[in-house]
């Protein structure tokens, strides 16, 4: 009973305690300062586990200054929910079955040779029971209840197997709300070809390419495991049904956002609903809300006190309404300063964008 109560309290503390912000996600103030120093629009590169993100990060790190966007390269701990609305993001996906096999084999060798992450207790138990991806995937539909339960615990305990795509993006309905922020969608199975489109979209030099060294790219050494049986594949299709749904949606989305130069046969059979990118405001509403709320709160308090009491504010050194409005503005000084910085940055970006647009039009006319 006591152990159960402690577990319930631990879960409540975990849910109620605010999650720490990942280190690669800048704070609100830090983001504004970066925009002033670097006028390039930010681009968040999300790293979905076991999809080829290590290779992409490796090459982009060497060309941060060459890109026409300010690249924010994130780790596995950054999800779409961490990306501010209005800022674009890119990511790589992979077939869930192929990702399952890669993740199982990677954790089986503790992510050697590039890394060394020792097994956690759950993984140590799982790998003592299941030695191959086939054994684990097939056991998900075992007639033996204990074996089936062990397989489900292993799926929830082995790293990467326990983080489906909804860990980063939510379901398709949630992902649809951010369509206007999607900059690029790549796929591990054709990453070399997709990187050529991404390279042109980022304005990177033509000679840039993905790393070929297996360790740098974090590719699995040695021969590939045996193909999974039909039973194992069917079990994984049920387990990762939401991942397959998001993958199919993104396959239709990719030709619409990646490049207009893709071959016609790769275009989606049915166009997705058109989304309009919101025009950025000179001063975001969130910066104006705090000062307005502060002024209204102080004014309402003073009015109520003056109306329903006989207190003389002059005895306490306050004069209504001037001192209350001044106090409200002082309390909200930080949001006001941030609003000014944001407005300045937005105006400078618009001026820079207009200049680039005029130069581009002049070049097209000359050609």
C-alpha positions in Angstrom: 0.0 0.0 0.0 2.8 2.4 1.0 4.7 1.6 -2.2 1.7 2.2 -4.3 1.1 5.6 -2.6 4.7 6.6 -3.2 4.4 5.6 -6.9 1.2 7.7 -7.3 2.9 10.7 -5.6 6.0 10.3 -7.9 3.8 10.3 -11.0 1.9 13.4 -9.8 5.2 15.2 -9.1 6.5 14.3 -12.6 3.3 15.5 -14.3 2.9 18.7 -12.3 6.6 19.7 -12.3 7.3 21.8 -15.5 9.6 20.0 -17.9 13.1 21.6 -18.2 13.7 23.4 -21.5 16.3 21.6 -23.7 19.6 23.3 -23.9 19.5 23.8 -27.6 16.2 25.7 -27.4 16.9 29.4 -26.8 14.9 31.3 -24.2 12.6 34.1 -25.2 15.1 36.8 -24.5 18.0 34.8 -26.0 16.0 34.3 -29.2 15.3 38.0 -29.5 19.0 38.8 -29.0 20.0 36.2 -31.6 17.6 37.7 -34.1 19.2 41.1 -33.6 22.8 39.7 -34.1 21.8 37.4 -37.0 19.1 38.5 -39.4 18.7 35.1 -41.0 15.4 33.3 -40.2 15.8 30.5 -37.7 15.4 26.9 -38.8 15.0 24.1 -36.2 16.5 20.8 -37.3 14.8 18.1 -35.2 16.6 14.9 -34.6 14.3 11.9 -34.7 16.2 8.8 -33.3 17.5 6.2 -35.8 16.5 8.1 -39.0 19.9 9.4 -40.2 19.9 12.6 -38.1 23.5 12.1 -36.9 24.8 12.3 -40.5 22.8 15.4 -41.3 23.9 17.1 -38.1 27.5 16.3 -38.8 27.5 18.0 -42.2 25.4 21.0 -41.2 27.7 21.7 -38.2 30.5 22.4 -40.7 28.4 24.9 -42.7 26.4 26.9 -40.2 27.7 30.2 -41.6 27.1 29.2 -45.2 23.3 28.5 -44.9 20.7 31.2 -45.7 19.0 30.2 -42.4 20.2 30.3 -38.8 20.4 26.6 -38.1 19.4 25.3 -34.7 20.6 21.7 -34.5 18.7 19.8 -31.8 19.1 16.5 -30.1 16.5 13.8 -29.4 15.1 15.8 -26.4 13.6 18.5 -28.6 10.1 17.9 -30.0 7.9 20.0 -32.2 6.2 21.4 -29.1 9.5 23.2 -28.2 9.6 25.0 -31.6 7.9 28.4 -31.3 5.0 28.9 -33.7 6.0 30.9 -36.8 9.6 29.4 -36.8 10.3 26.7 -39.4 11.6 23.2 -38.8 13.0 20.3 -40.8 13.3 16.6 -39.9 14.0 13.1 -41.3 11.6 10.1 -41.1 12.1 6.4 -41.7 10.0 3.4 -42.3 8.9 2.2 -38.8 9.9 -1.4 -39.4 13.4 -0.5 -40.7 13.7 2.0 -37.8 12.7 -0.8 -35.3 15.4 -3.1 -36.6 18.1 -0.4 -36.6 17.2 0.6 -33.1 17.2 -2.9 -31.7 20.6 -3.7 -33.2 22.0 -0.4 -32.1 21.0 -0.8 -28.5 22.0 -4.4 -28.6 25.6 -3.2 -29.1 25.1 -0.2 -26.7 25.4 2.2 -29.7 29.0 1.2 -30.5 31.2 2.1 -32.3 30.4 5.9 -32.3 29.0 6.0 -28.8 28.9 4.0 -25.7 25.6 4.2 -23.8 25.4 1.2 -21.3 22.2 -0.7 -21.1 19.6 0.5 -18.6 17.9 -2.1 -16.3 14.9 -2.5 -18.6 17.2 -3.1 -21.6 19.3 -5.6 -19.7 16.2 -7.6 -19.0 14.9 -7.3 -22.5 18.1 -8.4 -24.2 18.4 -11.4 -21.9 15.1 -12.6 -23.3 15.1 -11.4 -26.9 18.4 -11.8 -28.9 17.1 -10.7 -32.3 14.6 -8.3 -33.7 12.6 -11.2 -35.1 12.2 -12.8 -31.7 10.9 -9.6 -30.1 8.6 -8.6 -32.9 7.1 -12.1 -33.2 6.5 -12.3 -29.5 4.1 -9.4 -29.6 1.4 -11.8 -30.8 2.6 -14.8 -28.8 -0.1 -17.2 -27.4 1.9 -17.3 -24.2 0.7 -14.4 -22.1 4.0 -14.1 -20.2 6.1 -14.0 -23.3 3.7 -11.4 -24.9 3.9 -9.3 -21.7 7.7 -9.5 -21.8 7.7 -8.4 -25.4 5.5 -5.4 -24.6 7.7 -4.4 -21.7 10.8 -4.7 -24.0 9.1 -2.4 -26.5 8.5 0.2 -23.8 12.0 -0.3 -22.2 14.5 -0.3 -25.1 15.6 3.1 -26.2 14.2 4.3 -29.6 11.7 1.5 -29.7 9.9 3.3 -26.9 9.8 6.7 -28.7 7.5 6.5 -31.7 7.0 9.5 -33.9 4.2 11.0 -31.7 7.0 11.6 -29.2 8.2 14.4 -31.5 5.1 15.4 -33.5 2.0 14.2 -31.8 -0.7 12.7 -34.0 -1.4 13.7 -37.6 -4.1 16.1 -36.4 -1.7 17.9 -34.1 1.0 17.9 -36.8 -1.4 19.5 -39.3 -1.6 22.6 -37.1 2.1 23.3 -37.9 2.0 22.7 -41.6 2.8 26.4 -42.3 6.1 26.0 -40.4 7.4 22.9 -42.2 10.5 23.8 -44.1 11.8 20.3 -45.3 10.9 16.7 -44.8 13.6 14.1 -45.7 13.5 10.3 -45.6 16.3 8.0 -44.5 15.7 5.6 -47.4 16.6 8.3 -49.9 18.6 10.7 -47.8 21.3 11.3 -50.3 18.8 12.5 -52.9 16.8 14.5 -50.4 20.0 16.2 -49.1 20.6 17.6 -52.6 17.3 19.4 -52.5 17.9 20.5 -48.9 21.4 21.8 -49.8 20.0 23.9 -52.6 17.2 25.2 -50.4 19.7 26.2 -47.7 22.0 27.8 -50.2 24.9 25.5 -49.3 28.0 25.0 -51.6 27.5 22.4 -54.3 30.4 20.2 -53.1 28.8 19.6 -49.6 27.8 16.0 -49.1 26.8 13.7 -46.3 29.6 11.9 -44.4 30.6 8.5 -45.9 32.4 7.2 -42.9 30.2 4.7 -41.0 31.3 5.9 -37.6 30.7 9.6 -38.4 27.3 8.8 -39.9 26.5 6.4 -37.0 25.6 3.5 -39.4 25.3 -0.1 -38.2 28.5 -2.0 -38.7 28.6 -5.6 -40.0 26.0 -7.5 -42.0 22.3 -6.6 -41.9 20.1 -9.0 -39.8 17.8 -11.4 -41.5 14.5 -9.9 -42.9 11.6 -10.1 -40.6 8.9 -12.7 -41.0 5.4 -11.7 -42.1 4.1 -12.3 -38.6 6.7 -10.0 -37.1 6.0 -7.3 -39.7 2.3 -7.5 -39.1 2.8 -7.1 -35.3 5.0 -4.0 -35.9 2.4 -2.5 -38.2 -0.1 -2.8 -35.5 2.2 -1.5 -32.8 3.4 1.5 -34.8 0.1 2.2 -36.6 0.2 5.9 -35.7 3.8 6.1 -37.1 2.7 4.6 -40.4 -0.1 7.1 -40.6 2.2 10.1 -40.0 4.8 8.7 -42.4 2.2 8.4 -45.2 1.0 11.9 -44.5 4.6 13.2 -44.7 5.3 11.4 -47.9 2.4 13.3 -49.5 3.5 16.5 -47.9 7.2 16.4 -48.8 6.9 17.2 -52.5 4.8 20.3 -51.6 7.3 21.8 -49.2 10.7 20.5 -50.3 11.1 21.7 -53.9 9.1 22.5 -57.0 11.8 20.6 -59.0 10.7 17.1 -57.9 9.7 14.7 -60.7 6.0 14.6 -61.4 5.7 10.9 -60.5 6.8 11.8 -56.9 4.1 14.4 -56.4 1.2 13.4 -54.0 -1.9 11.8 -55.5 -4.2 14.2 -53.7 -3.0 17.7 -52.7 -3.1 18.6 -49.0 -5.2 21.6 -47.8 -3.4 24.9 -48.6 -2.0 26.6 -45.7 -1.1 30.3 -45.5 1.9 31.4 -43.5 0.9 34.1 -41.1 2.4 37.5 -41.7 4.6 38.4 -38.8 3.4 41.3 -36.7 5.8 44.2 -36.0 5.1 43.7 -32.2 3.8 40.3 -31.1 0.6 40.4 -29.1 2.2 38.5 -26.2 4.5 41.5 -25.5 1.6 44.0 -25.4 -0.6 41.8 -23.3 1.5 42.0 -20.1 1.7 45.8 -19.9 -2.0 46.2 -20.7 -3.0 43.6 -18.0 -0.7 45.4 -15.5 -2.2 48.8 -16.2 -5.8 47.5 -16.0 -5.1 45.6 -12.8 -3.6 48.6 -11.0 -6.3 50.9 -12.3 -9.1 48.5 -11.2 -7.6 48.0 -7.7 -7.2 51.8 -7.2 -10.8 52.4 -8.4 -12.3 49.8 -6.1 -10.3 51.0 -3.1 -11.2 54.7 -3.8 -14.9 53.7 -4.2 -15.5 51.4 -1.3 -13.0 52.8 1.4 -12.1 56.1 2.9 -8.4 55.5 2.5 -6.4 58.6 1.6 -3.7 57.4 -0.9 -1.7 60.6 -0.2 -0.8 59.4 3.3 1.0 56.4 1.8 2.8 58.5 -0.8 0.7 57.3 -3.8 -1.3 59.6 -6.0 -4.1 58.3 -8.1 -4.0 57.9 -11.0 -0.5 59.0 -12.0 1.5 56.9 -9.5 -0.5 53.7 -10.2 0.1 53.9 -13.9 3.7 54.6 -13.4 4.0 51.6 -11.1 2.3 49.4 -13.7 4.7 50.5 -16.4 7.7 49.8 -14.2 6.4 46.3 -13.4 6.0 45.7 -17.1 9.2 47.3 -18.2 10.8 44.1 -19.3 8.0 43.1 -21.7 8.0 46.6 -23.1 11.7 46.5 -23.8 11.3 43.0 -25.5 8.4 44.4 -27.6 10.7 47.2 -28.8 13.5 44.8 -29.6 11.1 42.5 -31.4 9.7 45.4 -33.4 13.2 46.6 -34.4 14.3 43.1 -35.4 11.1 42.5 -37.5 11.5 45.8 -39.3 15.1 45.1 -40.1 14.3 41.6 -41.4 11.5 43.0 -43.6 13.9 45.6 -45.0 16.5 42.9 -45.6 14.0 40.7 -47.3 12.7 43.5 -49.5 16.3 44.2 -50.5 16.9 40.6 -51.4 13.6 40.4 -53.3 14.5 43.5 -55.4 17.9 42.1 -56.2 16.5 38.7 -57.2 13.9 40.3 -59.4 16.5 42.5 -61.1 18.7 39.4 -61.7 15.8 37.5 -63.2 15.0 40.4 -65.5 18.6 40.6 -66.6 18.7 36.9 -67.4 
